[in-house]
Each structure stands twice: as C-alpha cells, then as structure tokens.
Amino acid sequence: MTSQTSALTRFAGWRTLAVYLLAVWLAALGAPARATALSPADEQNVRAAVQGQLAAFAADDANRAFSYAAPNVRDAVGTAENFMAMVRNAYPVVYRPASVAFLKPESKDGQVIQRVQMQDAAGDAWLAVYSLQRGAKAWLITGCVVLANKGRMA
C-alpha cells in the first residue's frame, strides 16, 4: 500500500466516523422535542464549553479538546489523538476558525443546541451546530455538524 493510498484510507475512515456521528446526532434531534428555557448560568456554561474546546484546538491540545467530548464521542473515536485528527481532517473550520460568533443556545428535552457562526481563513461562512448534554460537572459536547452558511454573519 502506498503512502497516498494509506492517507486516503485514513481520511475515508474519519469521514465515515463523521457521518456516523452526524447520523446519531440527527436521530436524537428527530425525536419530538419540548423547548425549555436555559438559565443565564447554563447559557454561559454551554458557551464556555464550546469556547474551551475551540481554544484547545487552537493550542493543539488534544487532551483538553477531548475533555469537552461527551461519552458517545469518546467511545466513537477512542483517543484524544484520534479525536484531534478527525477534527483537523473533517472539520477544518472548527479546528482553525478565523472568526466565531455565538448565537443564543436552545434547550429541547435535555439536549442543548449551540449554533456558532464561523468564518474560515478563505473568508467563507459556516454554521457549526453543536449539541451538548449536562455532564456530572460540566456541559459536554455530543456532536457537531458544520454547514455552509449562506446567510449573514452576526
């Protein structure tokens, strides 16, 4: 196997994992949901979890970035190094956003959605939609879907 073939196989694996995590996340969102208000403290803590993970990516701190991941993500990727490689390859704008703008988080049936508008180094706009759950001590990220954002940045 050539190194190019090996690299393509690894990328295909990350892509498969990203599609799997997206499917799990979308299935959770497809259930009937009741919206509930988050307290101001919870809103701040949800945002802090996403900001903390973004700061860890910026510092190339795989262990800290992985610490914000919920058990479903940890089980799916296995190690902090695998997690960092997946994000770097499958979510480059999340790995290195040029700018971010947080929207108000929403809560539905215990699942919290935090939308973050991002811009990449080329100036393209993206919408990262994070799902989070309350952990024993902090909010944990259960998934992230990144979509091209054709709308205006906040």
BAKOLVO-535185 format. One record per atom (N, C-alpha, C): residue number from 0; residue in one letter; atom name; x, y, z. Coordinates in Angstrom, 1 decimal. Atoms other than C-alpha are relative to their C-alpha. Example, Ala and Ser with C-alpha at 12.3 -4.5 7.8 and 13.67 -1.06 7.14 Angstrom:
BEGIN
[0 "a" "N" [0.9 -1.2 0.0]]
[0 "a" "CA" [12.3 -4.5 7.8]]
[0 "a" "C" [0.9 1.2 0.0]]
[1 "s" "N" [-0.9 -1.1 0.0]]
[1 "s" "CA" [13.7 -1.1 7.1]]
[1 "s" "C" [-0.8 1.1 0.8]]
//
This chain:
BEGIN
[0 "m" "N" [0.9 -1.2 0.0]]
[0 "m" "CA" [0.0 0.0 0.0]]
[0 "m" "C" [0.9 1.2 0.0]]
[1 "t" "N" [-0.8 -1.2 0.0]]
[1 "t" "CA" [1.4 3.4 -0.9]]
[1 "t" "C" [-0.4 0.9 1.1]]
[2 "s" "N" [0.4 -1.0 -1.1]]
[2 "s" "CA" [1.5 6.3 1.5]]
[2 "s" "C" [-1.2 0.8 -0.4]]
[3 "q" "N" [1.2 -0.7 0.5]]
[3 "q" "CA" [-1.0 8.1 -0.7]]
[3 "q" "C" [-1.3 -0.8 0.3]]
[4 "t" "N" [1.2 0.9 -0.3]]
[4 "t" "CA" [-3.4 5.1 -0.5]]
[4 "t" "C" [-0.3 -0.1 1.4]]
[5 "s" "N" [0.2 0.0 -1.4]]
[5 "s" "CA" [-2.8 4.9 3.2]]
[5 "s" "C" [-0.7 1.2 0.5]]
[6 "a" "N" [0.6 -1.3 -0.4]]
[6 "a" "CA" [-3.6 8.6 3.7]]
[6 "a" "C" [-1.5 0.1 -0.4]]
[7 "l" "N" [1.4 0.0 0.5]]
[7 "l" "CA" [-6.8 8.2 1.6]]
[7 "l" "C" [-0.9 -0.9 0.8]]
[8 "t" "N" [0.8 0.9 -0.9]]
[8 "t" "CA" [-7.9 5.2 3.7]]
[8 "t" "C" [-0.2 0.6 1.3]]
[9 "r" "N" [0.2 -0.6 -1.3]]
[9 "r" "CA" [-7.3 7.1 6.9]]
[9 "r" "C" [-1.1 1.1 -0.1]]
[10 "f" "N" [1.0 -1.0 0.2]]
[10 "f" "CA" [-9.3 10.1 5.5]]
[10 "f" "C" [-1.4 -0.6 -0.1]]
[11 "a" "N" [1.3 0.7 0.1]]
[11 "a" "CA" [-12.1 7.8 4.5]]
[11 "a" "C" [-0.6 -0.5 1.3]]
[12 "g" "N" [0.4 0.4 -1.3]]
[12 "g" "CA" [-12.2 6.4 8.0]]
[12 "g" "C" [-0.5 1.1 0.8]]
[13 "w" "N" [0.4 -1.2 -0.7]]
[13 "w" "CA" [-12.5 9.9 9.5]]
[13 "w" "C" [-1.3 0.5 -0.5]]
[14 "r" "N" [1.3 -0.5 0.7]]
[14 "r" "CA" [-15.2 10.8 7.0]]
[14 "r" "C" [-1.1 -1.0 0.4]]
[15 "t" "N" [1.0 0.9 -0.4]]
[15 "t" "CA" [-17.1 7.6 7.9]]
[15 "t" "C" [-0.4 0.3 1.4]]
[16 "l" "N" [0.3 -0.3 -1.4]]
[16 "l" "CA" [-16.9 8.4 11.6]]
[16 "l" "C" [-0.8 1.3 0.1]]
[17 "a" "N" [0.7 -1.3 -0.1]]
[17 "a" "CA" [-18.0 12.0 11.0]]
[17 "a" "C" [-1.5 -0.2 -0.5]]
[18 "v" "N" [1.3 0.3 0.5]]
[18 "v" "CA" [-21.0 10.7 9.0]]
[18 "v" "C" [-0.8 -0.8 1.1]]
[19 "y" "N" [0.6 0.8 -1.0]]
[19 "y" "CA" [-21.8 8.2 11.8]]
[19 "y" "C" [-0.4 0.9 1.2]]
[20 "l" "N" [0.4 -0.9 -1.1]]
[20 "l" "CA" [-21.7 10.9 14.5]]
[20 "l" "C" [-1.1 1.0 -0.4]]
[21 "l" "N" [1.1 -0.8 0.5]]
[21 "l" "CA" [-23.9 13.1 12.3]]
[21 "l" "C" [-1.3 -0.7 0.0]]
[22 "a" "N" [1.2 0.8 0.0]]
[22 "a" "CA" [-26.4 10.3 11.9]]
[22 "a" "C" [-0.6 -0.2 1.4]]
[23 "v" "N" [0.5 0.1 -1.4]]
[23 "v" "CA" [-26.6 9.7 15.7]]
[23 "v" "C" [-0.6 1.3 0.5]]
[24 "w" "N" [0.4 -1.3 -0.4]]
[24 "w" "CA" [-26.9 13.4 16.3]]
[24 "w" "C" [-1.4 0.4 -0.6]]
[25 "l" "N" [1.3 -0.4 0.7]]
[25 "l" "CA" [-29.7 13.9 13.7]]
[25 "l" "C" [-1.1 -0.9 0.5]]
[26 "a" "N" [1.1 0.8 -0.5]]
[26 "a" "CA" [-31.6 10.9 15.1]]
[26 "a" "C" [-0.5 0.5 1.3]]
[27 "a" "N" [0.4 -0.6 -1.2]]
[27 "a" "CA" [-31.5 12.5 18.5]]
[27 "a" "C" [-0.9 1.2 -0.1]]
[28 "l" "N" [0.7 -1.2 0.2]]
[28 "l" "CA" [-32.8 15.7 17.1]]
[28 "l" "C" [-1.4 -0.3 -0.6]]
[29 "g" "N" [1.3 0.4 0.7]]
[29 "g" "CA" [-35.6 13.9 15.1]]
[29 "g" "C" [-1.1 -0.3 1.0]]
[30 "a" "N" [1.1 0.3 -1.0]]
[30 "a" "CA" [-37.5 13.0 18.3]]
[30 "a" "C" [-0.8 1.2 0.3]]
[31 "p" "N" [0.8 -1.2 -0.4]]
[31 "p" "CA" [-40.4 15.2 19.3]]
[31 "p" "C" [0.7 0.7 1.2]]
[32 "a" "N" [-0.8 -0.8 -1.0]]
[32 "a" "CA" [-38.9 18.0 21.4]]
[32 "a" "C" [-0.9 1.0 0.6]]
[33 "r" "N" [0.7 -1.1 -0.7]]
[33 "r" "CA" [-40.2 20.4 24.0]]
[33 "r" "C" [1.1 1.0 0.4]]
[34 "a" "N" [-1.0 -1.0 -0.3]]
[34 "a" "CA" [-38.3 23.6 24.2]]
[34 "a" "C" [-0.2 0.5 1.5]]
[35 "t" "N" [0.0 -0.6 -1.4]]
[35 "t" "CA" [-37.3 24.8 27.7]]
[35 "t" "C" [1.0 1.1 0.0]]
[36 "a" "N" [-1.0 -1.1 -0.1]]
[36 "a" "CA" [-35.5 27.9 28.7]]
[36 "a" "C" [1.2 -0.4 0.8]]
[37 "l" "N" [-1.2 0.2 -0.8]]
[37 "l" "CA" [-31.9 27.7 29.9]]
[37 "l" "C" [0.2 1.2 0.9]]
[38 "s" "N" [-0.4 -1.1 -0.9]]
[38 "s" "CA" [-30.8 29.7 32.9]]
[38 "s" "C" [1.1 0.8 -0.6]]
[39 "p" "N" [-1.1 -0.8 0.5]]
[39 "p" "CA" [-28.4 32.5 32.2]]
[39 "p" "C" [1.4 -0.7 0.3]]
[40 "a" "N" [-1.2 0.8 -0.3]]
[40 "a" "CA" [-25.7 30.4 34.0]]
[40 "a" "C" [0.2 -1.1 -0.9]]
[41 "d" "N" [-0.1 1.1 1.0]]
[41 "d" "CA" [-26.4 27.4 31.8]]
[41 "d" "C" [0.4 0.5 -1.4]]
[42 "e" "N" [-0.4 -0.6 1.3]]
[42 "e" "CA" [-26.2 29.6 28.7]]
[42 "e" "C" [1.5 0.3 0.0]]
[43 "q" "N" [-1.5 -0.4 -0.1]]
[43 "q" "CA" [-22.8 30.9 29.8]]
[43 "q" "C" [0.8 -1.3 0.1]]
[44 "n" "N" [-0.8 1.2 -0.1]]
[44 "n" "CA" [-21.6 27.4 30.7]]
[44 "n" "C" [0.1 -0.8 -1.3]]
[45 "v" "N" [0.0 0.7 1.3]]
[45 "v" "CA" [-22.7 25.9 27.4]]
[45 "v" "C" [1.0 0.7 -1.0]]
[46 "r" "N" [-0.9 -0.8 0.9]]
[46 "r" "CA" [-20.9 28.7 25.5]]
[46 "r" "C" [1.5 -0.3 0.4]]
[47 "a" "N" [-1.4 0.2 -0.5]]
[47 "a" "CA" [-17.8 28.2 27.7]]
[47 "a" "C" [0.5 -1.3 -0.4]]
[48 "a" "N" [-0.4 1.3 0.5]]
[48 "a" "CA" [-17.7 24.5 26.8]]
[48 "a" "C" [0.5 0.0 -1.4]]
[49 "v" "N" [-0.4 0.0 1.4]]
[49 "v" "CA" [-17.6 25.2 23.1]]
[49 "v" "C" [1.2 0.9 -0.1]]
[50 "q" "N" [-1.1 -0.8 0.0]]
[50 "q" "CA" [-15.2 28.1 23.6]]
[50 "q" "C" [1.3 -0.7 0.5]]
[51 "g" "N" [-1.2 0.8 -0.5]]
[51 "g" "CA" [-12.9 25.9 25.7]]
[51 "g" "C" [0.5 -1.0 -1.0]]
[52 "q" "N" [-0.5 0.9 0.9]]
[52 "q" "CA" [-12.8 23.3 23.1]]
[52 "q" "C" [0.7 0.7 -1.2]]
[53 "l" "N" [-0.6 -0.7 1.1]]
[53 "l" "CA" [-12.1 25.8 20.3]]
[53 "l" "C" [1.4 0.5 0.4]]
[54 "a" "N" [-1.3 -0.5 -0.4]]
[54 "a" "CA" [-9.3 27.3 22.4]]
[54 "a" "C" [1.0 -1.2 0.1]]
[55 "a" "N" [-0.9 1.2 0.0]]
[55 "a" "CA" [-7.8 23.7 22.9]]
[55 "a" "C" [0.4 -0.3 -1.4]]
[56 "f" "N" [-0.4 0.2 1.4]]
[56 "f" "CA" [-7.9 23.2 19.1]]
[56 "f" "C" [1.1 1.0 -0.4]]
[57 "a" "N" [-0.9 -1.0 0.4]]
[57 "a" "CA" [-6.1 26.5 18.6]]
[57 "a" "C" [1.4 -0.2 0.6]]
[58 "a" "N" [-1.3 0.3 -0.7]]
[58 "a" "CA" [-3.4 25.4 21.1]]
[58 "a" "C" [0.5 -1.4 -0.3]]
[59 "d" "N" [-0.4 1.4 0.4]]
[59 "d" "CA" [-3.2 21.9 19.5]]
[59 "d" "C" [0.1 -0.9 1.3]]
[60 "d" "N" [0.0 0.7 -1.3]]
[60 "d" "CA" [-4.0 20.5 23.0]]
[60 "d" "C" [-1.1 -1.1 -0.1]]
[61 "a" "N" [1.0 1.1 0.3]]
[61 "a" "CA" [-5.7 17.2 22.1]]
[61 "a" "C" [-0.7 -0.5 1.3]]
[62 "n" "N" [0.7 0.5 -1.2]]
[62 "n" "CA" [-6.3 16.1 25.7]]
[62 "n" "C" [-1.0 1.0 0.5]]
[63 "r" "N" [1.0 -1.0 -0.5]]
[63 "r" "CA" [-8.0 19.3 26.7]]
[63 "r" "C" [-1.2 0.1 -1.0]]
[64 "a" "N" [1.1 0.0 0.9]]
[64 "a" "CA" [-10.1 19.3 23.5]]
[64 "a" "C" [-0.9 -1.2 0.2]]
[65 "f" "N" [0.7 1.3 -0.2]]
[65 "f" "CA" [-11.1 15.7 24.1]]
[65 "f" "C" [-0.8 0.0 1.4]]
[66 "s" "N" [0.7 -0.1 -1.3]]
[66 "s" "CA" [-12.1 16.6 27.7]]
[66 "s" "C" [-1.4 0.6 -0.1]]
[67 "y" "N" [1.3 -0.6 0.2]]
[67 "y" "CA" [-15.1 18.5 26.4]]
[67 "y" "C" [-0.9 -0.9 -0.7]]
[68 "a" "N" [0.9 0.9 0.7]]
[68 "a" "CA" [-16.4 15.5 24.5]]
[68 "a" "C" [-0.8 -0.9 0.9]]
[69 "a" "N" [0.9 0.9 -0.8]]
[69 "a" "CA" [-19.3 13.5 25.8]]
[69 "a" "C" [0.4 -1.5 -0.2]]
[70 "p" "N" [-0.4 1.5 0.1]]
[70 "p" "CA" [-19.0 9.7 26.3]]
[70 "p" "C" [-0.3 -0.6 -1.4]]
[71 "n" "N" [0.3 0.5 1.3]]
[71 "n" "CA" [-20.7 9.0 22.9]]
[71 "n" "C" [1.1 0.3 -1.0]]
[72 "v" "N" [-1.1 -0.4 0.9]]
[72 "v" "CA" [-17.9 10.9 21.1]]
[72 "v" "C" [1.3 -0.7 0.4]]
[73 "r" "N" [-1.2 0.7 -0.6]]
[73 "r" "CA" [-15.2 9.4 23.4]]
[73 "r" "C" [0.1 -1.4 -0.5]]
[74 "d" "N" [0.1 1.4 0.4]]
[74 "d" "CA" [-16.4 5.9 22.7]]
[74 "d" "C" [0.2 -0.2 -1.5]]
[75 "a" "N" [-0.1 0.1 1.5]]
[75 "a" "CA" [-16.6 6.5 18.9]]
[75 "a" "C" [1.4 0.2 -0.5]]
[76 "v" "N" [-1.3 -0.3 0.5]]
[76 "v" "CA" [-13.1 7.9 18.5]]
[76 "v" "C" [1.2 -0.6 0.8]]
[77 "g" "N" [-1.0 0.8 -0.8]]
[77 "g" "CA" [-11.2 6.2 21.3]]
[77 "g" "C" [1.0 0.8 0.7]]
[78 "t" "N" [-1.1 -0.7 -0.7]]
[78 "t" "CA" [-8.3 8.6 22.0]]
[78 "t" "C" [0.0 1.5 -0.4]]
[79 "a" "N" [-0.1 -1.4 0.2]]
[79 "a" "CA" [-7.6 12.3 22.2]]
[79 "a" "C" [0.7 0.3 -1.4]]
[80 "e" "N" [-0.8 -0.2 1.2]]
[80 "e" "CA" [-5.1 12.0 19.3]]
[80 "e" "C" [-0.9 -0.3 -1.2]]
[81 "n" "N" [1.0 0.3 1.1]]
[81 "n" "CA" [-7.8 10.3 17.1]]
[81 "n" "C" [-1.0 1.1 -0.2]]
[82 "f" "N" [1.0 -1.1 0.1]]
[82 "f" "CA" [-10.3 13.0 18.0]]
[82 "f" "C" [0.6 1.2 -0.7]]
[83 "m" "N" [-0.7 -1.2 0.6]]
[83 "m" "CA" [-7.8 15.8 17.1]]
[83 "m" "C" [0.1 -0.2 -1.5]]
[84 "a" "N" [-0.2 0.3 1.4]]
[84 "a" "CA" [-7.0 14.1 13.8]]
[84 "a" "C" [-1.4 0.1 -0.8]]
[85 "m" "N" [1.4 -0.1 0.6]]
[85 "m" "CA" [-10.8 13.7 13.0]]
[85 "m" "C" [-0.4 1.4 -0.2]]
[86 "v" "N" [0.4 -1.4 0.1]]
[86 "v" "CA" [-11.5 17.4 13.7]]
[86 "v" "C" [0.9 0.7 -1.1]]
[87 "r" "N" [-0.9 -0.6 0.9]]
[87 "r" "CA" [-8.4 18.5 11.8]]
[87 "r" "C" [-0.4 -0.3 -1.5]]
[88 "n" "N" [0.3 0.4 1.4]]
[88 "n" "CA" [-9.4 16.5 8.7]]
[88 "n" "C" [-1.5 0.2 -0.4]]
[89 "a" "N" [1.4 0.0 0.3]]
[89 "a" "CA" [-13.2 16.5 8.8]]
[89 "a" "C" [-0.7 1.4 0.2]]
[90 "y" "N" [0.6 -1.2 -0.4]]
[90 "y" "CA" [-13.9 19.9 10.4]]
[90 "y" "C" [1.0 1.1 0.0]]
[91 "p" "N" [-1.1 -1.0 0.0]]
[91 "p" "CA" [-11.1 22.3 9.3]]
[91 "p" "C" [-0.4 1.4 0.6]]
[92 "v" "N" [0.4 -1.3 -0.5]]
[92 "v" "CA" [-13.1 25.4 10.1]]
[92 "v" "C" [-0.2 0.0 1.5]]
[93 "v" "N" [0.0 0.1 -1.4]]
[93 "v" "CA" [-13.7 24.2 13.6]]
[93 "v" "C" [1.4 -0.1 0.6]]
[94 "y" "N" [-1.4 0.1 -0.4]]
[94 "y" "CA" [-10.1 23.3 14.0]]
[94 "y" "C" [0.7 1.3 0.0]]
[95 "r" "N" [-0.7 -1.2 0.1]]
[95 "r" "CA" [-8.9 26.7 12.9]]
[95 "r" "C" [-0.9 1.1 -0.6]]
[96 "p" "N" [0.9 -1.1 0.5]]
[96 "p" "CA" [-11.7 29.3 12.6]]
[96 "p" "C" [0.7 1.4 0.0]]
[97 "a" "N" [-0.6 -1.3 0.0]]
[97 "a" "CA" [-10.7 32.8 11.5]]
[97 "a" "C" [-0.8 0.9 0.9]]
[98 "s" "N" [0.9 -0.8 -1.0]]
[98 "s" "CA" [-13.7 34.2 13.5]]
[98 "s" "C" [-1.2 -0.8 0.4]]
[99 "v" "N" [1.2 0.7 -0.5]]
[99 "v" "CA" [-16.6 33.0 15.5]]
[99 "v" "C" [-1.0 1.0 0.6]]
[100 "a" "N" [1.0 -0.8 -0.6]]
[100 "a" "CA" [-19.9 34.4 16.6]]
[100 "a" "C" [-1.1 -0.9 0.6]]
[101 "f" "N" [0.9 0.9 -0.7]]
[101 "f" "CA" [-22.1 32.6 19.2]]
[101 "f" "C" [-1.4 0.6 -0.1]]
[102 "l" "N" [1.4 -0.3 0.0]]
[102 "l" "CA" [-25.9 32.6 18.8]]
[102 "l" "C" [-0.5 -0.5 1.4]]
[103 "k" "N" [0.6 0.4 -1.3]]
[103 "k" "CA" [-28.2 32.0 21.8]]
[103 "k" "C" [-0.3 -1.5 0.0]]
[104 "p" "N" [0.3 1.5 0.0]]
[104 "p" "CA" [-28.3 28.3 22.8]]
[104 "p" "C" [-1.4 -0.2 0.3]]
[105 "e" "N" [1.4 0.5 -0.2]]
[105 "e" "CA" [-31.6 26.4 22.8]]
[105 "e" "C" [0.0 -1.3 0.7]]
[106 "s" "N" [0.1 1.2 -0.7]]
[106 "s" "CA" [-32.7 23.6 25.0]]
[106 "s" "C" [-1.3 -0.7 -0.4]]
[107 "k" "N" [1.2 0.8 0.4]]
[107 "k" "CA" [-35.0 20.8 23.9]]
[107 "k" "C" [0.2 -1.4 0.6]]
[108 "d" "N" [0.0 1.3 -0.6]]
[108 "d" "CA" [-35.7 17.7 26.0]]
[108 "d" "C" [1.3 -0.4 0.6]]
[109 "g" "N" [-1.2 0.3 -0.6]]
[109 "g" "CA" [-32.5 17.9 27.9]]
[109 "g" "C" [1.3 0.1 -0.9]]
[110 "q" "N" [-1.0 -0.2 0.9]]
[110 "q" "CA" [-30.4 18.4 24.8]]
[110 "q" "C" [0.2 1.4 -0.3]]
[111 "v" "N" [-0.2 -1.4 0.3]]
[111 "v" "CA" [-28.9 21.8 24.2]]
[111 "v" "C" [0.7 0.1 -1.4]]
[112 "i" "N" [-0.5 -0.3 1.3]]
[112 "i" "CA" [-28.1 23.2 20.8]]
[112 "i" "C" [0.7 1.4 0.0]]
[113 "q" "N" [-0.7 -1.3 0.1]]
[113 "q" "CA" [-25.4 25.9 20.4]]
[113 "q" "C" [0.5 0.2 -1.4]]
[114 "r" "N" [-0.4 -0.4 1.4]]
[114 "r" "CA" [-25.1 27.5 17.0]]
[114 "r" "C" [1.1 1.0 0.1]]
[115 "v" "N" [-1.2 -0.9 0.0]]
[115 "v" "CA" [-21.8 29.2 16.2]]
[115 "v" "C" [0.3 0.3 -1.5]]
[116 "q" "N" [-0.4 -0.4 1.4]]
[116 "q" "CA" [-21.2 31.2 13.0]]
[116 "q" "C" [1.5 0.1 0.0]]
[117 "m" "N" [-1.4 0.0 0.2]]
[117 "m" "CA" [-17.7 30.7 11.8]]
[117 "m" "C" [0.4 0.5 -1.4]]
[118 "q" "N" [-0.6 -0.4 1.3]]
[118 "q" "CA" [-15.5 32.1 9.1]]
[118 "q" "C" [1.3 -0.7 -0.1]]
[119 "d" "N" [-1.3 0.6 0.1]]
[119 "d" "CA" [-12.6 30.2 7.7]]
[119 "d" "C" [1.0 1.0 -0.6]]
[120 "a" "N" [-1.1 -0.8 0.4]]
[120 "a" "CA" [-9.2 31.6 6.5]]
[120 "a" "C" [-0.3 0.6 -1.4]]
[121 "a" "N" [0.3 -0.5 1.4]]
[121 "a" "CA" [-10.6 32.0 2.9]]
[121 "a" "C" [-1.1 1.0 0.0]]
[122 "g" "N" [1.1 -0.9 -0.1]]
[122 "g" "CA" [-13.5 34.1 4.2]]
[122 "g" "C" [-1.3 -0.6 -0.2]]
[123 "d" "N" [1.3 0.7 0.1]]
[123 "d" "CA" [-16.2 31.5 3.7]]
[123 "d" "C" [-0.7 -0.1 1.3]]
[124 "a" "N" [0.8 0.0 -1.2]]
[124 "a" "CA" [-19.0 31.5 6.2]]
[124 "a" "C" [-0.6 -1.4 0.2]]
[125 "w" "N" [0.4 1.4 -0.4]]
[125 "w" "CA" [-20.0 28.3 8.1]]
[125 "w" "C" [-0.9 0.2 1.2]]
[126 "l" "N" [0.8 0.1 -1.2]]
[126 "l" "CA" [-22.6 27.4 10.7]]
[126 "l" "C" [0.3 -1.3 0.7]]
[127 "a" "N" [-0.3 1.2 -0.7]]
[127 "a" "CA" [-21.4 24.9 13.3]]
[127 "a" "C" [-1.1 -0.1 1.0]]
[128 "v" "N" [1.1 0.3 -0.9]]
[128 "v" "CA" [-24.3 23.4 15.2]]
[128 "v" "C" [0.5 -1.1 1.0]]
[129 "y" "N" [-0.4 0.9 -1.1]]
[129 "y" "CA" [-23.2 21.8 18.5]]
[129 "y" "C" [-1.1 -0.5 0.7]]
[130 "s" "N" [0.9 0.5 -0.9]]
[130 "s" "CA" [-25.2 19.5 20.6]]
[130 "s" "C" [0.7 -0.3 1.3]]
[131 "l" "N" [-0.7 0.2 -1.3]]
[131 "l" "CA" [-24.4 19.3 24.3]]
[131 "l" "C" [-1.0 -0.6 1.0]]
[132 "q" "N" [0.8 0.6 -1.1]]
[132 "q" "CA" [-25.6 17.4 27.4]]
[132 "q" "C" [0.7 0.4 1.3]]
[133 "r" "N" [-0.5 -0.4 -1.3]]
[133 "r" "CA" [-25.2 18.2 31.0]]
[133 "r" "C" [0.8 -1.3 0.5]]
[134 "g" "N" [-0.7 1.1 -0.6]]
[134 "g" "CA" [-22.4 16.0 32.5]]
[134 "g" "C" [0.0 0.2 1.5]]
[135 "a" "N" [0.0 -0.1 -1.5]]
[135 "a" "CA" [-21.7 15.4 36.2]]
[135 "a" "C" [0.5 1.3 0.5]]
[136 "k" "N" [-0.6 -1.2 -0.5]]
[136 "k" "CA" [-19.6 18.5 36.5]]
[136 "k" "C" [0.0 1.2 -1.0]]
[137 "a" "N" [0.0 -1.0 1.0]]
[137 "a" "CA" [-19.9 20.4 33.2]]
[137 "a" "C" [-0.8 -0.4 -1.2]]
[138 "w" "N" [0.7 0.3 1.3]]
[138 "w" "CA" [-21.6 20.6 29.8]]
[138 "w" "C" [1.0 -0.7 -0.9]]
[139 "l" "N" [-0.8 0.7 0.9]]
[139 "l" "CA" [-20.2 18.1 27.3]]
[139 "l" "C" [-0.6 0.0 -1.4]]
[140 "i" "N" [0.4 -0.1 1.4]]
[140 "i" "CA" [-20.3 18.2 23.5]]
[140 "i" "C" [-0.3 -1.4 -0.5]]
[141 "t" "N" [0.4 1.4 0.5]]
[141 "t" "CA" [-22.2 15.2 22.0]]
[141 "t" "C" [0.1 -0.1 -1.5]]
[142 "g" "N" [-0.1 0.0 1.4]]
[142 "g" "CA" [-21.8 16.3 18.4]]
[142 "g" "C" [0.1 1.4 -0.6]]
[143 "c" "N" [-0.1 -1.3 0.8]]
[143 "c" "CA" [-21.2 19.0 15.8]]
[143 "c" "C" [-0.2 -0.3 -1.4]]
[144 "v" "N" [0.3 0.0 1.5]]
[144 "v" "CA" [-22.5 19.5 12.3]]
[144 "v" "C" [0.4 1.3 -0.5]]
[145 "v" "N" [-0.4 -1.2 0.6]]
[145 "v" "CA" [-20.9 22.1 10.1]]
[145 "v" "C" [-0.7 0.1 -1.4]]
[146 "l" "N" [0.8 -0.3 1.2]]
[146 "l" "CA" [-23.0 23.6 7.3]]
[146 "l" "C" [0.5 1.3 -0.7]]
[147 "a" "N" [-0.3 -1.3 0.7]]
[147 "a" "CA" [-22.1 26.2 4.6]]
[147 "a" "C" [-1.1 1.0 0.4]]
[148 "n" "N" [0.9 -1.0 -0.5]]
[148 "n" "CA" [-23.7 29.4 5.9]]
[148 "n" "C" [-0.2 1.1 -1.1]]
[149 "k" "N" [0.2 -0.9 1.1]]
[149 "k" "CA" [-25.2 31.3 3.0]]
[149 "k" "C" [-0.6 1.3 0.5]]
[150 "g" "N" [0.5 -1.2 -0.6]]
[150 "g" "CA" [-26.7 33.9 5.4]]
[150 "g" "C" [1.0 0.9 0.4]]
[151 "r" "N" [-0.9 -1.0 -0.5]]
[151 "r" "CA" [-25.2 36.9 7.0]]
[151 "r" "C" [0.7 -0.5 1.3]]
[152 "m" "N" [-0.6 0.3 -1.3]]
[152 "m" "CA" [-22.7 36.6 9.9]]
[152 "m" "C" [-0.6 1.0 1.0]]
[153 "a" "N" [0.6 -0.8 -1.1]]
[153 "a" "CA" [-23.9 38.0 13.2]]
[153 "a" "C" [0.9 1.2 0.3]]
//
